[in-house]
Amino acid sequence: HSNRAFAYIKLQKWPEAESDCSEALAVNSKNTKAKYRRAMARYELGKPEAALEDVEFVLKELPDPNSNKEAVELKQKITEQLKKKSPTAKAEPSQPAPGFKRMQIVEASDSEDEKAPAKTSPAASPKDAEPFPEIKVEHSRQGVEKAKSEANSLFSKGRVDEAVKWFSKGLWLVESKKVKDVPADLHSILHSNRAFAYIKLQKWPEAESDCSEALAVNSKNTKAKYRRAMARYELGKPEAALEDVESVLKELPDPNSNKEA
């Protein structure tokens, strides 16, 4: 997965690269190259907060200046992007295939030489990367729960873009370590539910990535696997979509609960 991601990076296929890196990390969370490559892909996809989180992890794993030069340069580019707040890439939406139903539930080793872009700019602290500062949420587990509940409520009212912001805020609290006592299932559900919002917005690459993140945290999140199958189908990845949906059918053999799959 990590090496194919590097090939996708060479081809500038950023969504595919991000997804492959998430898959690699779901299998081996210590795959530093996958984390670095995902940071590169996320930077190109205009996801500076997530890219910064990945590259900060790489710098912790590789503190030696002789081995982290590219990561330092990438971090500088990411922090510049954060200042500008201007995404560099946007997914092109597609129309869903007729008859493709959606699960309408929102839950309560290698040696390649890699070169990151060389442009540099002053580094900023990841603490400055808070998304949607206008949304005020208590830095506690209760605050994360509130963000999820508010997002679910907005989603049910059809205010999907706003729901994405609240899900993102809750995820930021967890993944920036502002809140440390959040259970894995809640962390996973935040990604899975935001993925469903992205599906409603026909943002298939973002939906696929969020589902992979959800599954990396909790591999038993069946809704995340089903939603990833949907996203992969829309992205023209039938083999991967089929693998996901077959896994769902194994986990939900009851015909009353697997009709959509």
WOCOR-V618154 format. One record per backbone hydrogen bond with DSSP energy under -1.0 kcal/mol. CO is the residue of the C=O (numbers start at 1). NH is the residue of the N-H. Records with the same first field share a line. If there is no record, write none. Layout:
# WOCOR-V618154
CO=NH ; NH
This chain:
# WOCOR-V618154
1=5
2=6
3=7
4=8
5=9
6=10
7=11
8=13
9=12
12=14
13=17
14=18
15=19
16=20
17=21
18=22
19=23
20=24
21=25
22=26
23=27
24=28
28=31
30=32
31=35
32=36
33=37
34=38
35=39
36=40
37=41
38=42
39=43
40=44
41=45
42=47
43=46
47=51
48=52
49=53
50=54
51=55
52=56
53=57
54=58
55=59
56=60
57=61
58=62
64=67
68=72
69=73
70=74
71=75
72=76
73=77
74=78
75=79
76=80
77=81
78=82
79=83
80=84
81=85
97=100
99=101
102=104
103=105
125=128
126=129
132=135
138=140
140=144
141=145
142=146
143=147
144=148
145=149
146=150
147=151
148=152
149=153
150=154
151=155
152=156
153=157
154=159
155=158
158=160
159=163
160=164
161=165
162=166
163=167
164=168
165=169
166=170
167=171
168=172
169=173
170=174
171=175
172=176
173=179
174=177
183=187
184=188
185=189
186=190
187=191
188=192
189=193
190=194
191=195
192=196
193=197
194=198
195=199
196=200
197=201
198=203
199=202
202=204
203=207
204=208
205=209
206=210
207=211
208=212
209=213
210=214
211=215
212=216
213=217
214=218
218=221
220=222
221=225
222=226
223=227
224=228
225=229
226=230
227=231
228=232
229=233
230=234
231=235
232=237
233=236
237=241
238=242
239=243
240=244
241=245
242=246
243=247
244=248
245=249
246=250
247=251
248=252
254=257
